[in-house]
Structure formats: C-alpha cells, structure tokens
Amino acid sequence: MGTLTGFTIVGFHLLLGFINNFLYGPFVEGLLEIARSPIATAATTTAIPLPPLEVDSGTPLKSLLQLGLDGIGFLAQREAAPAPAGPTLPTPPDWLALWPVVVVPTLGGLAVGLLRWLSGNLGPGLPSLMAMADGAVASTPRLPHLRLLAASLSLGSGASLGPEGPSVESGGNLGLWVAERGGLVPEARRALVAAGVAAGLAAGFKAPIAGVFFAFEGNFSGTLGRPSLRAVLVAAVASALVTQLCLGDDPILRLPAYEVRSPWELPLYLGLGLLASLMSWALVRLMALGRDPRLQKLLGTLPPGLVTAAGGAAVGGMALVFPQVLGVGYDTIEALLGSDGGIPLVTLLLLIGVKLVATALSNATGFVGGGFAPALVLGAVLGNAYGQLLGEGGFHLPVAEPPAYAMVGMAAVLAGSARAPLTALLLLFELTRDIRIVLPLMAAAGLSAALVERWQGFDNAGLVGADPIEERRRASLAALSVREAFEPTAPLVLPADTPATDALAQLVRAHGHALLVIENEKVIGLVSLQDLQRGLSAAEGRTEGLSLGACRRGDLLWLPESAQLDRLEDQLVPGGLRQIPVFAVEESIGGYLPHGLPNNGLPLSALQGVASRDGLAWALARQLQQRPFEKSATKASATGSD
C-alpha cells in the first residue's frame, strides 16, 4: 500500500510540475509574444540564462519571476528590505504584459470544471471512506487518476489550494480499492484505508511520522487497533522511501534553524496560538460556506466549467496585486522564513485577507485541492507579522526574529484548521529537525486546536477536501431534533450523598446504564455503571462511606433542547460517551463544544430527557424507514393516483 501510494504521489508531483512549467513557461511566453509586449520581447532576447524550474518545487510565483513579471503588485517588495511605512498601490505596467496572469487560472478553471462535469465524481472523501470500510455505506472507491489530474490542473494553473488533500484522499481510495479486490474484512479494510492516508501525507510532505499520526488523529478516523498501527507504520515508511528515491531527499520546505532568545518568550507563543485559533476558525468557516448546499445548488445551474473559470479569473485578478496567492505557496513561506529581508507589516495583514478570500473562492468554485498548504501559508504570514509587531516593528521586545514566530504560526494554524495538533507539531519538527522548537509548537498548536474545537465542534473541518457523501449525512442529522434520540424511559436521578452500593443496586434493578447525580435540586453529573463498579472496586471493602458523588469521573456534558442530532454525535463520539442529558435552557449559556455543566450545575426542573447512542440509531432507523414511503408517495403523485 505504501509503495503503490508513493509511486502515485510521485507521478502527481511530476504531472503538477509539468503543467505548471508549461502554463507559466512556453504558454505564457507565447501569449506575450502574440500580444507583442515589450516585456515579452525583453524576456525572449535577454542573454541572461534562466535556470529551469525544478519539477518538485515549480510554482506559478517562481515562474512569474523567471518570466520577468516581477514588477506586478507587491512582488518586488517581497525581495526588498523592510520598510516602516505601509505599502502604496503600484502603478500597473502595460496591461498586455499582465493579462496572462489572469488568463492562465481562468483557462485552468475551465479545464477543471469540464473534467468534473465529464467524470461526474472524483471519488469519496476521507470520512466516507472510513464509513465504506465499515460497511455503513455502499462502497464506491475510485482510482485517483482523475482526482490527481484535476488537482494538477488546479494547482498548476494557480488555484489557492494545496496538494496534500488530493494526496491523502488518493491514498485512502487506493487502500479501499485494494481491500475490496482482496475481499478483506471490515477491520482490515479500515487498516488499509488508514495506511493509504498515512502514506499519502508522508509522501506529500516527506514526513512519515506526521503521516502516521494524521491517520490516527484526523477527525475522519475511528478507533484503530494494533494491527492497523503496524500497517500504517510500514505504509508511511515505504511511501516516504519511494518519494525520496524518486524526487530526492530534500525537504518539501527549507526552514531555517529555530532561534531561542529567552525561555520567557513561551507566553508570547500562547498569544500567537490565540490569534492562530481565530485564523483557523476563519479559514474553516469560509471553506464550509463555499460548500454550502444552497450555494452549490445555485452554482450547479450554470453551464459546466463557467463557475470554475470565473473562480480562476477572480484569483488571477487578485494575483495582479498579490501574486503570492497563486498556487501552493511554499515559495511564499520560504520568503517569509528567509533572512534576506522581510515584507512590511501592513502588506502582511493585507495578504492574510486576500489569501483567505482566494482560498475560499478556489474551494467554492470547484478547484481540486486541500487546505493544508493555505493553512501553512496563513500561519507563516500571521507568525511573521506577530514577530514583527513584538520586535523591531512594534513593541521592541528582545524576542526572536519573525521567522521563528512564522514557523510556530504555521503549526498553530494547521493544528486548529485540521483539528490535528500532534500532526502539526510533528510535521514542523520533521521539517526543522530542531528539538528547541517543540515547546513553542506544543503551546501554540495545542491552544489553537482546543479553542477551535470549543467554537466549532468536532465535525469534519473539510481541510483535506470536500466530501459530499459525508456532508449529506451530516445534513440529514442536522435536520432532526435531539428529541428524536431520547431514551423512552426517564433517567434514574439520585442525590449525591446516596451510598454507592445503594445506587448500584437501584441501577441494576432499573436495567440502566447510567444515572444522574443531583445536589440542591441541581444536576451536577452523570455516573455510569462502569463508574460505580470502578469506584466500588477501588474502595477495597471500605464501601460504607463511599457516596455516589465521589464516583463521578468528570464534568457532565449536556445539550440544549434546541440542538440537532449532528451536535449529539459530536458530543458522544469523541469521548466515547453513551448518554447525554438535554436541558431546556438558553443556547447562550455556554460554548458550542465541548462544554460541561456550570460549576453549580443545571436545574433539575429544566431536564427534558436523556439522548443516547441507541436513541441516535433509532432516529436514523426511523428516517430510513420513511424513505421508501416517501419515494412511493412521490411516484403515485407523479402518475396522478391517490
């Protein structure tokens, strides 16, 4: 699995480099020659030899520099020394010399849109792949050739997305395809899907350790056993080895050595983690808005290819002022991490907004790619700006140079966007190979991921790529009230000072799995049968003084009455819970997820019932039971029968 995925990703990188070199090489030169641009004449008659672009690092931005179009937008300022004053809009040169920058993404978008229309489906995303491996949905894996071709056209023409999403989705689809051909059982299927995902990320970043952790940490995955771990390890190593043999062992990003000025800087990295969480939330929300079913339905009414071409034109228009938004953006990251000059602070702040909009447009209009690379670019820009603000450009604190904060910002934004702090931490550690960066990474990445989860929940962030099957499933859950998953019987409610032995006896007689604990008419916790058994066993015969309240293991998670079944799933799945109490309280009483009871509990009088895993299954079963009736009713109505 690792070898197959590795060779697939190598082919993807070669195709992407070829398309980029052609579009921003001979194709643009031909357009400039046709337009008889003075810049075109200079570019074709110059005696200065231009080194060819490397296949693995060729990007639209580097190609523009080699063509001599380095005077557009703020591109020239990227190479200049830092300036204290803010940037001024440049005087645009001859438009005939700039129109290829808009035309290339437009034509690339048209090609991607037509390819999507002709193929119909590029294959399932990661959450759907895991559900297919379990047998929960019909298994429809797709070989990744069309996905990778569409991604190569998208990224090679300048879409503001990244190659890691297509890489890991291709690995997952290959894993399920191979598992189906081998007639494997669901557990082995899940292992092969996870192995393909790890191999895809390991090959994309040349970072096998980060690939292993992403296979287990990503919000698409379920609990995988020890055999899966061994499979994932072997696949990640094999994939990274194939990539290094074919494309070289140079890292995908050349990062400088991490600089440490003082251990007292660690609280400042927590501040960067807070800002990174806001950036992550904005990126995830914008990408989710672009995949909104109502918007996609509206865009689907337009002719094939038109929407993606319009998105490419919009990104190309932004590139006239900020060429850094074009393509993957690794060259922009290396410029921000370089020591030969920086970008002015105001320019960085403007670039953040433009990059967010370009990424959201590329995602919404149908370009193929993931959000890993945009998250890294945004993190580098944010960290560089934060470092400048703390240092010479603002408060003049004795802190590390901006590139150090840019590296930590990359991990923090990626951790919050992908909900994978360990993956982000290990990825930057593998790229820098510097143990000194670990503590700042842990602080910023952990805080960013924790805050985004509290605001956004645990649902799929969609950073790897769109997953229409999973989004339809979540939409069906969001259409049902949490009341649909209530247990048919009222929960057992006991005071906190009830002896644990009495509580166990009552729970056994009631054939229940858990009970609610109250104190002063306030619900303060939930105790499961396992909690009671564990507490009584630990008491070692001294059970007389053990109260029910002492058996609580943590804060009680709860939901308001206005919640839907998608939020119930978000509460139940990550913590392995079985039941969640539901209260008739205002939504504003707490955050989204995860959220425990207030310190003094919630009033017992507001308790409406207990929603459970079994109740969620019953609600989905009733929904499935109604579908045949709805179809038959629709058919009868169409034929005019009663």
Sequence and secondary structure as in RCSB ss.txt:
>XXXX:A:sequence
MGTLTGFTIVGFHLLLGFINNFLYGPFVEGLLEIARSPIATAATTTAIPLPPLEVDSGTPLKSLLQLGLDGIGFL
AQREAAPAPAGPTLPTPPDWLALWPVVVVPTLGGLAVGLLRWLSGNLGPGLPSLMAMADGAVASTPRLPHLRLLA
ASLSLGSGASLGPEGPSVESGGNLGLWVAERGGLVPEARRALVAAGVAAGLAAGFKAPIAGVFFAFEGNFSGTLG
RPSLRAVLVAAVASALVTQLCLGDDPILRLPAYEVRSPWELPLYLGLGLLASLMSWALVRLMALGRDPRLQKLLG
TLPPGLVTAAGGAAVGGMALVFPQVLGVGYDTIEALLGSDGGIPLVTLLLLIGVKLVATALSNATGFVGGGFAPA
LVLGAVLGNAYGQLLGEGGFHLPVAEPPAYAMVGMAAVLAGSARAPLTALLLLFELTRDIRIVLPLMAAAGLSAA
LVERWQGFDNAGLVGADPIEERRRASLAALSVREAFEPTAPLVLPADTPATDALAQLVRAHGHALLVIENEKVIG
LVSLQDLQRGLSAAEGRTEGLSLGACRRGDLLWLPESAQLDRLEDQLVPGGLRQIPVFAVEESIGGYLPHGLPNN
GLPLSALQGVASRDGLAWALARQLQQRPFEKSATKASATGSD
>XXXX:A:secstr
 HHHHHHHHHHHHHHHHHHHHHIIIIIHHHHHHHHT HHHHHHHH  S      TTT  HHHHHHHTT TTSTTH
HHHTS   SS         HHHHHHHHHHHHHHHHHHHHHHHHHS     HHHHHHHHHTSS      THHHHHH
HHHHHHHT S BSHHHHHHHHHHHHHHHHHHTT  HHHHHHHHHHHHHHHHHHHHT HHHHHHHHHHSTT     
HHHHHHHHHHHHHHHHHHHHHH SS SS       S GGGHHHHHHHHHHHHHHHHHHHHHHHHHT HHHHHHHT
TS TTHHHHHHHHHHHHHHTT GGGSSS HHHHHHHT SS    HHHHHHHHHHHHHHHHHHHHTT   BSHHHH
HHHHHHHHHHHHHHHTTTTT  S   HHHHHHHHHHHHHHHHHT HHHHHHHHHHHH  GGGHHHHHHHHHHHHH
HHHHHH SS    S   HHHHHHHHHHHTSBGGGGB SS  EEEETTSBHHHHHHHHHHTT SEEEEEETTEEEE
EEEHHHHHHHHHHHTT  TT BSGGG  S  B EETT BHHHHHHHHHHHT SEEEEE   GGGS SSS B  TT
 EEGGGEEEEEEHHHHHHHHHHHHHHHHHHHHHHHHHHHT  
